[in-house]
Amino acid sequence: MNLIERPRRLRRTETIRALVRETRLSPDDFVYPLFVCEGEGVRREIASMPGAFNLSIDELVKEVEGARRVGVRSVILFGVPGEKDAAGSQAYAEDGITQRAIRAVKRELKDVLVIADNCLCEYTDHGHCGVIEDGEVLNDPTLDLLARTAVSQAQAGADIIAPSNMMDGFVIAIRDALDESGFEHIPIMSYAVKYASGFYGPFREAAGSTPQFGDRRGYQMDPANSREAMREAELDYEQGADMLMVKPALPYLDIIRAVRERFDLPIAAYQVSGEYAMIKAAGRLGWIDEERVALETLTSIKRAGSDIILTYFARELAQRLT
């Protein structure tokens, strides 16, 4: 008798499929990115990111409360200041928009984990992630400002600092500054592998961070490179990063897998604004089942090896998962 292998036996019903499922998503996997702006009662939808908003602090707290109710307990905050300057001084101001937002969320929702994105591009009038001289982004002078920003964010109550600027030595500069200021207990989630991607366009609209000249290819990574990604991750690992991030996520599943296999730290991946916007746009046109595709992409990111997923779908999909 010929023995036919029948893998379909374990796909026959939803109950069986759930029993043998290898990769599972949970709201605990998600970090919800949120944009906080000046004003009161502001809930301004971002045109290229339907369902995402610029939020004033009072509206931000409401949004975090809503996410918490459906099981999302981690958020990352991006500040949209009312004023910008060449040095991005609002990034490290004691009363900066992000610092005030951190205090408000931690005051109202003590059990929510608040991650502070640490970069200058949202705060500089030129839109680059560092100090500019003769049209060049200077690495080492920028480190001092990033360190100041990290300390001010920790003082405001941030639980994790997430530097995203891709300056050489940014992790050790921030680690030293935090430790010297009594914040040795604050972890660093490093954007260790951040590509110069075309998928960031909607974010730049949301944060008002489009470069006023040139681009960021001089400090963010070439999308063609994978060995370089391992070097970047290794450097951040050696400098004391507690978590490593890959950004974007879906076009770089191979990089997520490689980082996962090489390092024993928690691995994060950022499903960025362009990934989100494409799914939203196709869903609204009726070309795809939006919820199904969103869940499928998030599952693939976790299957590739990510422990933590930053996604604008966090609140929307959390209730579905529970």
N, C-alpha and C positions, 0 to 999 in steps of 0.2 A: 504494500500500500504506500502510495506517495504521501509524505507528510507535508501539508501546506502550512507554512507559517502564517499566523493570523493576528497581526498587530491590531487589527480593527476591533478585536474583542475588548480592548481597553479604551476604545473611543465611542462605544455604542451609546452611552447615555451621559448626560451632564454630570450625574453623580459619580460615575466611574471616572470620567475625565478629571473631575475635581480631585478625586482620591489620588490619582497618579501624577498630578501636575507637578512639574519639576521646578518651575519658577513662579513665585507668588509675589504680587504687589500688595503693599499695605500703605495706608496713610502715614505710617511711621517712617516710610522710605522717603517721603516728600519734604522738600523745602520750598516754600511759597515765596517767589520774588515779588516785591511790592515797591512802588514808586511813591515817595512822599514829597509833597510840595507845600509851599507857603499858602496861607489863607485859612478860611474856615468854611466848612460845608462844601468843600470842593470834591467832586467826584466826576472827573473829566475823562471820558473814554478815549483811549488812544486809537486813532483812526486805523492804523495798520495792525492793531492787536485787539480785535473785538473781544470784549469781556475782560480786558485789562484796563486799568485806570491810573491817572495821576490823582492821588488822594491827599487831602489836607490831613493834619494829624488827627483831628477828631474822627474823620471818616476812615483813616487808617486803622484806628483802634477798633472801630466797628467791623472792618473787614477781617482783622485778625481774630476778633471774637467769633465771627461767623465761621471762619476756617477751623478754629479750635473746636467748635461744636460738632463738626463732622470728622474730627480726629486728626487734623493737621496741626502739629504742635511746634513746627519750626518755620521761621520766616527769615528772609534775607532782605535788608532794606537798602534802597538806592535813593539818595537825596537829590532833589531838584531845587537848587537854591534860587532865591529871588534875585541875587546879585552874584556876578562872577568877576574874577580878576585873573591876572597872569599867573599868580602863584597859587590859585585855588584855595584861598585862605578860609573859605567857608567849610572846607573839608575838615579842618582841625579846630574850628572855632568852638568854644565852650557852648555857645548858644546857636550853633549851626543847626540846620533843619534836621539832619540825621541824628544829632545828639539829642535834640528835643524829642524827636520821634521815639528813639530808644527809651528815654525816660518815661514817656507816656505809656508805651506798651508794657514795660516792666512794672509800672505802677498799677496798671489795671489787670494785667494777666501775668502774674508772677511765674506760672509754670510753662509759659511759652518760651521757647528757645529763640533768642534774637541774635542773628548773625549780621555783622556789619560789613558790607562790601567796603574794601579799602582801596580807593583809587582817586585820581584827581580830575579825570576827564569830565565828569559832570559839573565840576566846580571852576574849571578854567575857562577864560573867555576865548581861548584858542582851540579848545576841545581836545588837546593832547593830554597824555597821562603823566606829564612831568614838566620840569622846568625847561623853558626854551631859551636858547642862545644861538643867534645867527641861523635860525631855522632848524636847529637840531635839538632833539630831546636829550638833555643831560642826565646821565644815569645817577651819579653819586649825590649831587645836590638834591635830586628828587627823593632819594632814600630818607633824608632827614625829614622831609615833609610827610612822607608816608608813615614814618615812625611817630611823628607828632599826632598824625591822624589816628593811628591805632591806639595811642594812649588816651586821647580824648574820647574815643568810642568806648574804651574799657571803663573810663571814669563815668561815662553816662549809663553804664550798665550792660553793655553788650556781652553776650555769653561766649561768642566766637568771633575772631577777626578773620576776614577772608580777603587777603590782598590779591588784586586782579590785574595789576599794572604791567607785569612782566619785565620789571627792571632787574638787572643782575644784582643778586645779593639782597633782594627785598625781604626774604624770610628772616635771615639772620639779623638784619637791621631792626625789624619789627620785634623779633624775639628778645633781642637785647633791651630795647626800649621798654617793652612790657615788663620784663623781669626787673629792670632797674626802678620801675615805678610801682613795684609791689603787685604786679599782675601776672606772676609766674604761673598761676593756675588757669589762665585764659588760653584755650587752644587756638592754633592757627590752621585754618582750612585754606591751603594755598591753591590758587589757580595755577597749578604747576605747568600744565600743558594747555596753553591758550593760543589757538590758531588765528591768523589774520584772515578772518572768514567773511564771506559775503552774506552770511546768515544773520549779521548783527543789525541790519538796517532798521527794523522797527524799534529796537531798543534805543537807537540813537535819536529817533523821533521822540520816544517816551522820556528820555533823560536829557534831551537837548545837548547831546555830547558829540555831534558830528564835528570832525576836525575842520578848522577853518582854512587849513592848507595841508597839502600832502596827504599822507595816510599813516597807518600804524604798522606797516610792514617792517619797519626798522627795529621794532621791539616785540611784536607778536610773531608767532611762528609761521613759516611757510607751510601751507597745506600739503605739500608734496613730501614732507619729511616725517619719518617715523623713528629713525634712530636718534635723531635730535630730541624727540619727545622723551626718550628714556634718559637722556643726559639731563634734560631740564628737571624731570621728576627726581632723579638721583641727587641733584644739587639741592633741591628743596628738602628732600628727605634728610640729607646730611646736615642741613642748616637748622633742623628742628621742627619742620612742619609736622603737624599731628594728623592731618588728612590731606590727600592729594586730589585735585580736581582736573578733569578733562573737559574742554569746552571748544566747540560745540559737542553734541553727543552723537546724534544719529549718523552723521557722515564720518564719524571717527570711532565706530564700534571696535575696529581692529586695535586702535590705540588704547581704548578702555581695557580690552582684554589683555594687551601686552603689559600695561601698568599693573593690572590686577595680579598677573602671574609673577611679576617681578618684586612687588612690594607688599609688605604685610600690614600696611596702614589701611584705615578705611578709605575707600575710593568713592569720590563723588563725580557726577557728570551733570552738565548743565544743558538741558533741552532749551535752546536759546530762542529768542524772539522770532527769528525767521522760520524756525522749525514749527513753532506754535502757529504763526500767521498762515503758513501754507495749509496746515490742516484745517484751520478755521475757514479760510477762503474756499477751499474745495468742499468743505462741509456745507457752507452756506449756499454754494452753487448746486448742491445736490449731487455732486460727482462721487462723493464717498460717504460712508457712514462715519461721521465725525467722532463719535464716542468710541466706536470700535477701533478705528485707526489710531486714535490717541492712546488707548489702552495697549494696543499692539506695539506701538513705538516705545512706550514706557517699559513694557515687558522685555522688549529686545535690548534696551539699555541696561536693565537689571541683569538679564541673561548674559550679557557680555562681561559682567563682572562688577558693575557699580553697586555699592551699598546704599548710596544716597543719590537722589535725583532731584535737581532743582528744576521745577517745571511750573509754568503759568497755568497748567491744568490742575494744580494740586487741589484747590478747594472744589472745583467742579467735579472731579472724579472721585474724591475721597468718599463721598456718601455712597456712590455706586459700588465701591470696593467693600464697604462694610455692610 
